[in-house]
Amino acid sequence: MQYRKFGKIQQKVPVLGAGMMRLPISDNDSKKIDSVKAGILLDYAIDNGVNYLDTAYPYHGGESENFIGDYIKRRNNRNEVLLATKMPVWLTNSYEDFDKYFNEQLEKLQTDYIDFYLLHALDQKTFTKVKDLGVYKWLEQKKVQGKIRYIGFSFHDEFPVFKEIVDSYNKWDFCQIQLNYMDVEYQAGLKGLEYAHQKGLSIIIMEPLRGGQIAKIPPHSVQEIWDKSGLNLNPVEASLK
């Protein structure tokens, strides 16, 4: 596994992270994580150097954080993994709610700190709400207390909103945007990637395989582009490249 210095952050991270939004399930029920299959998958990832684990409050109907908490306890490897999770900003309606949901997440994850903490899926409405509720003050307090190591946000809106969020706060450590070769102008897009970099933010890419869609045999038009490139790559390799 390759590791890179994460922008201005001194922490080194693997070039691939493990997303905990689409784990194996039982009975076609997203809340029923198949802990055996999911554990095998995660064992393989971690044993091969993928130690950045990305989850969030609503994933698998709230069960993703529980699964990871149990997994980390069983493997006794909290200090070996970089744990990322996200504040459900759409549920917060008061300053006290920040603590309410954060403490619940710590309990589910069976840890006393989060390495990478994000405000989840910010758009114009949720960004304005949590900013007015004082979320920046809260984040800084948690960082001073050692409960959050790095402050960030994930994003789902248009580029002007992304730029506004980046410019609104000079203590962002990182951001997370959706980007893949089919979505270079979608949401923040390549413009957002470049803007965040210029502003000194580290960047995590979500959906590099578009939720698995472009990990499969691609549309004919895309295959033609690959053939002309002269690259002998399978769909996953080409997507990540």
URMO-V521103 format. One record per residue. N is the residue number from 0. SS is DSSP state (alpha for helix, beta for strand, coil for the rest). PHI is phi in degrees with one decimal (999 if undefined). D_LAST is the distance of its C-alpha to the last C-alpha in Angstrom with 1 decimal. Layout:
# URMO-V521103
n->N ss->SS phi->PHI d_last->D_LAST
n->N ss->SS phi->PHI d_last->D_LAST
This chain:
# URMO-V521103
n->0 ss->coil phi->999 d_last->14.9
n->1 ss->coil phi->-86.8 d_last->13.8
n->2 ss->beta phi->-123.4 d_last->15.8
n->3 ss->beta phi->-131.3 d_last->15.8
n->4 ss->beta phi->-65.2 d_last->18.8
n->5 ss->coil phi->-86.6 d_last->18.5
n->6 ss->coil phi->59.6 d_last->19.4
n->7 ss->coil phi->-75.7 d_last->23.2
n->8 ss->coil phi->-77.5 d_last->23.6
n->9 ss->coil phi->-73.0 d_last->24.5
n->10 ss->coil phi->-59.7 d_last->23.1
n->11 ss->beta phi->-91.4 d_last->20.2
n->12 ss->beta phi->-127.6 d_last->17.7
n->13 ss->beta phi->-71.5 d_last->15.1
n->14 ss->coil phi->-69.2 d_last->11.4
n->15 ss->coil phi->-116.7 d_last->11.9
n->16 ss->coil phi->-111.3 d_last->15.1
n->17 ss->beta phi->-108.0 d_last->17.3
n->18 ss->beta phi->-85.4 d_last->18.4
n->19 ss->coil phi->-107.2 d_last->22.0
n->20 ss->coil phi->-93.5 d_last->22.5
n->21 ss->coil phi->-129.9 d_last->22.1
n->22 ss->coil phi->-77.7 d_last->23.9
n->23 ss->coil phi->-59.1 d_last->25.9
n->24 ss->beta phi->-127.3 d_last->29.3
n->25 ss->beta phi->-113.9 d_last->32.7
n->26 ss->coil phi->55.9 d_last->35.0
n->27 ss->coil phi->56.9 d_last->32.4
n->28 ss->beta phi->-115.8 d_last->33.1
n->29 ss->beta phi->-62.4 d_last->30.3
n->30 ss->beta phi->-80.4 d_last->32.7
n->31 ss->beta phi->-99.6 d_last->33.3
n->32 ss->beta phi->-68.3 d_last->30.4
n->33 ss->coil phi->-77.8 d_last->30.8
n->34 ss->alpha phi->-64.2 d_last->31.0
n->35 ss->alpha phi->-69.5 d_last->31.1
n->36 ss->alpha phi->-64.5 d_last->27.9
n->37 ss->alpha phi->-65.3 d_last->26.1
n->38 ss->alpha phi->-65.3 d_last->27.5
n->39 ss->alpha phi->-62.2 d_last->26.2
n->40 ss->alpha phi->-59.6 d_last->22.6
n->41 ss->alpha phi->-71.5 d_last->22.9
n->42 ss->alpha phi->-56.5 d_last->24.6
n->43 ss->alpha phi->-62.4 d_last->21.8
n->44 ss->alpha phi->-59.7 d_last->19.2
n->45 ss->alpha phi->-65.7 d_last->21.6
n->46 ss->alpha phi->-64.1 d_last->22.8
n->47 ss->coil phi->-106.2 d_last->19.3
n->48 ss->coil phi->94.9 d_last->18.8
n->49 ss->coil phi->-87.3 d_last->17.4
n->50 ss->coil phi->-106.8 d_last->20.4
n->51 ss->beta phi->-95.7 d_last->19.3
n->52 ss->beta phi->-108.9 d_last->21.1
n->53 ss->beta phi->-111.5 d_last->20.9
n->54 ss->coil phi->-132.5 d_last->23.9
n->55 ss->coil phi->-164.0 d_last->26.3
n->56 ss->coil phi->-53.2 d_last->30.0
n->57 ss->coil phi->-90.7 d_last->29.8
n->58 ss->alpha phi->-59.6 d_last->27.2
n->59 ss->alpha phi->51.6 d_last->28.9
n->60 ss->alpha phi->60.8 d_last->32.1
n->61 ss->alpha phi->92.6 d_last->32.3
n->62 ss->alpha phi->-90.7 d_last->31.9
n->63 ss->alpha phi->-61.0 d_last->28.4
n->64 ss->alpha phi->-62.9 d_last->29.8
n->65 ss->alpha phi->-60.8 d_last->32.8
n->66 ss->alpha phi->-59.8 d_last->30.7
n->67 ss->alpha phi->-65.3 d_last->28.7
n->68 ss->alpha phi->-57.9 d_last->31.9
n->69 ss->alpha phi->-65.7 d_last->33.6
n->70 ss->alpha phi->-64.2 d_last->30.6
n->71 ss->alpha phi->-63.7 d_last->30.6
n->72 ss->alpha phi->-62.9 d_last->34.3
n->73 ss->alpha phi->-65.5 d_last->34.4
n->74 ss->alpha phi->-84.3 d_last->32.0
n->75 ss->coil phi->52.8 d_last->33.5
n->76 ss->coil phi->-128.6 d_last->30.3
n->77 ss->alpha phi->-54.4 d_last->30.3
n->78 ss->alpha phi->-75.5 d_last->30.0
n->79 ss->alpha phi->-95.3 d_last->26.9
n->80 ss->coil phi->-109.6 d_last->24.8
n->81 ss->beta phi->-104.2 d_last->23.5
n->82 ss->beta phi->-100.4 d_last->24.9
n->83 ss->beta phi->-117.9 d_last->23.7
n->84 ss->beta phi->-144.1 d_last->25.9
n->85 ss->beta phi->-137.7 d_last->27.1
n->86 ss->beta phi->-74.9 d_last->30.4
n->87 ss->coil phi->-76.1 d_last->31.5
n->88 ss->alpha phi->-61.1 d_last->32.6
n->89 ss->alpha phi->-68.3 d_last->34.0
n->90 ss->alpha phi->-94.2 d_last->36.6
n->91 ss->coil phi->-86.4 d_last->37.8
n->92 ss->coil phi->-130.5 d_last->41.0
n->93 ss->coil phi->-154.4 d_last->42.5
n->94 ss->alpha phi->-60.5 d_last->41.8
n->95 ss->alpha phi->-65.2 d_last->43.0
n->96 ss->alpha phi->-63.7 d_last->40.4
n->97 ss->alpha phi->-59.5 d_last->37.7
n->98 ss->alpha phi->-65.9 d_last->39.5
n->99 ss->alpha phi->-56.0 d_last->40.3
n->100 ss->alpha phi->-75.3 d_last->36.7
n->101 ss->alpha phi->-63.1 d_last->35.3
n->102 ss->alpha phi->-64.2 d_last->38.1
n->103 ss->alpha phi->-63.2 d_last->37.5
n->104 ss->alpha phi->-66.5 d_last->33.9
n->105 ss->alpha phi->-59.3 d_last->35.0
n->106 ss->alpha phi->-66.2 d_last->37.4
n->107 ss->alpha phi->-65.7 d_last->35.1
n->108 ss->alpha phi->-83.3 d_last->32.5
n->109 ss->coil phi->55.8 d_last->35.4
n->110 ss->coil phi->-142.6 d_last->34.5
n->111 ss->coil phi->-111.9 d_last->36.1
n->112 ss->coil phi->-156.4 d_last->33.1
n->113 ss->beta phi->-117.8 d_last->29.6
n->114 ss->beta phi->-70.1 d_last->26.9
n->115 ss->beta phi->-124.6 d_last->24.8
n->116 ss->beta phi->-113.9 d_last->26.9
n->117 ss->beta phi->-118.3 d_last->25.8
n->118 ss->beta phi->-78.4 d_last->27.9
n->119 ss->beta phi->-84.2 d_last->26.5
n->120 ss->beta phi->53.9 d_last->25.3
n->121 ss->beta phi->-63.3 d_last->27.2
n->122 ss->coil phi->-133.4 d_last->28.5
n->123 ss->alpha phi->-57.3 d_last->31.4
n->124 ss->alpha phi->-68.3 d_last->34.0
n->125 ss->alpha phi->-70.8 d_last->32.9
n->126 ss->alpha phi->-61.7 d_last->32.0
n->127 ss->alpha phi->-61.0 d_last->35.5
n->128 ss->alpha phi->-62.7 d_last->37.1
n->129 ss->alpha phi->-70.7 d_last->35.8
n->130 ss->alpha phi->-63.7 d_last->36.1
n->131 ss->alpha phi->-68.0 d_last->39.7
n->132 ss->alpha phi->-78.6 d_last->40.3
n->133 ss->coil phi->93.2 d_last->39.4
n->134 ss->alpha phi->-65.5 d_last->36.1
n->135 ss->alpha phi->-65.1 d_last->35.2
n->136 ss->alpha phi->-60.4 d_last->38.5
n->137 ss->alpha phi->-63.5 d_last->37.7
n->138 ss->alpha phi->-59.8 d_last->34.3
n->139 ss->alpha phi->-65.9 d_last->35.7
n->140 ss->alpha phi->-61.8 d_last->38.6
n->141 ss->alpha phi->-66.3 d_last->36.3
n->142 ss->alpha phi->-68.9 d_last->34.3
n->143 ss->alpha phi->-62.3 d_last->37.7
n->144 ss->coil phi->-74.5 d_last->38.8
n->145 ss->coil phi->81.2 d_last->35.8
n->146 ss->coil phi->-86.5 d_last->34.8
n->147 ss->beta phi->-130.2 d_last->31.5
n->148 ss->beta phi->-86.9 d_last->29.5
n->149 ss->beta phi->-134.4 d_last->27.0
n->150 ss->beta phi->-104.5 d_last->27.4
n->151 ss->beta phi->-153.1 d_last->24.9
n->152 ss->beta phi->-150.5 d_last->24.5
n->153 ss->beta phi->-105.8 d_last->22.2
n->154 ss->beta phi->-137.8 d_last->22.5
n->155 ss->coil phi->-145.5 d_last->23.3
n->156 ss->coil phi->-163.9 d_last->25.0
n->157 ss->coil phi->-95.4 d_last->24.8
n->158 ss->alpha phi->-53.9 d_last->23.6
n->159 ss->alpha phi->-58.1 d_last->27.3
n->160 ss->alpha phi->-69.1 d_last->27.8
n->161 ss->alpha phi->-57.7 d_last->24.7
n->162 ss->alpha phi->-60.8 d_last->26.1
n->163 ss->alpha phi->-61.9 d_last->29.5
n->164 ss->alpha phi->-66.0 d_last->28.4
n->165 ss->alpha phi->-59.2 d_last->26.5
n->166 ss->alpha phi->-76.2 d_last->29.6
n->167 ss->coil phi->-77.1 d_last->32.1
n->168 ss->coil phi->-149.9 d_last->31.6
n->169 ss->coil phi->-94.7 d_last->31.1
n->170 ss->coil phi->-118.6 d_last->30.4
n->171 ss->coil phi->-62.2 d_last->27.1
n->172 ss->coil phi->-91.4 d_last->24.9
n->173 ss->beta phi->-159.4 d_last->21.7
n->174 ss->beta phi->-141.8 d_last->20.6
n->175 ss->beta phi->-131.3 d_last->18.3
n->176 ss->beta phi->-128.2 d_last->17.0
n->177 ss->beta phi->-83.9 d_last->15.4
n->178 ss->coil phi->-158.8 d_last->12.3
n->179 ss->coil phi->-158.2 d_last->9.8
n->180 ss->coil phi->-66.2 d_last->9.3
n->181 ss->coil phi->-94.0 d_last->12.9
n->182 ss->coil phi->-125.6 d_last->14.5
n->183 ss->coil phi->-71.5 d_last->13.9
n->184 ss->coil phi->-113.9 d_last->17.7
n->185 ss->coil phi->-89.8 d_last->18.6
n->186 ss->coil phi->55.7 d_last->20.6
n->187 ss->coil phi->-65.2 d_last->19.5
n->188 ss->alpha phi->61.1 d_last->16.4
n->189 ss->alpha phi->-62.6 d_last->14.9
n->190 ss->alpha phi->-61.3 d_last->18.5
n->191 ss->alpha phi->-66.9 d_last->18.9
n->192 ss->alpha phi->-56.5 d_last->15.9
n->193 ss->alpha phi->-67.3 d_last->17.5
n->194 ss->alpha phi->-66.6 d_last->20.9
n->195 ss->alpha phi->-60.6 d_last->20.5
n->196 ss->alpha phi->-62.4 d_last->19.0
n->197 ss->alpha phi->-60.6 d_last->22.0
n->198 ss->coil phi->-86.7 d_last->24.3
n->199 ss->coil phi->87.7 d_last->23.2
n->200 ss->coil phi->-83.7 d_last->21.7
n->201 ss->beta phi->-76.6 d_last->18.9
n->202 ss->beta phi->-134.5 d_last->16.3
n->203 ss->beta phi->-107.0 d_last->15.1
n->204 ss->beta phi->-99.1 d_last->12.8
n->205 ss->beta phi->-99.3 d_last->14.4
n->206 ss->coil phi->57.4 d_last->13.5
n->207 ss->coil phi->-64.9 d_last->9.7
n->208 ss->coil phi->-108.7 d_last->10.6
n->209 ss->alpha phi->53.6 d_last->13.7
n->210 ss->alpha phi->66.0 d_last->16.1
n->211 ss->alpha phi->95.1 d_last->15.0
n->212 ss->alpha phi->-61.8 d_last->15.6
n->213 ss->alpha phi->-96.9 d_last->12.3
n->214 ss->alpha phi->-88.2 d_last->12.1
n->215 ss->coil phi->-102.0 d_last->15.0
n->216 ss->coil phi->-59.6 d_last->15.9
n->217 ss->coil phi->-81.1 d_last->14.9
n->218 ss->coil phi->-58.2 d_last->17.6
n->219 ss->alpha phi->-56.2 d_last->18.9
n->220 ss->alpha phi->-61.6 d_last->18.0
n->221 ss->alpha phi->-71.0 d_last->14.3
n->222 ss->alpha phi->-58.1 d_last->14.8
n->223 ss->alpha phi->-62.3 d_last->16.6
n->224 ss->alpha phi->-63.6 d_last->13.8
n->225 ss->alpha phi->-61.5 d_last->11.6
n->226 ss->alpha phi->-60.9 d_last->14.8
n->227 ss->alpha phi->-68.3 d_last->15.6
n->228 ss->alpha phi->-71.8 d_last->12.4
n->229 ss->coil phi->78.8 d_last->13.6
n->230 ss->coil phi->-89.5 d_last->10.5
n->231 ss->coil phi->-93.7 d_last->11.9
n->232 ss->coil phi->-125.2 d_last->9.3
n->233 ss->coil phi->-83.1 d_last->10.6
n->234 ss->alpha phi->-55.8 d_last->9.9
n->235 ss->alpha phi->-66.4 d_last->8.5
n->236 ss->alpha phi->-60.3 d_last->6.0
n->237 ss->alpha phi->-65.4 d_last->5.1
n->238 ss->alpha phi->-64.1 d_last->5.5
n->239 ss->alpha phi->-69.2 d_last->3.8
n->240 ss->coil phi->-63.1 d_last->0.0
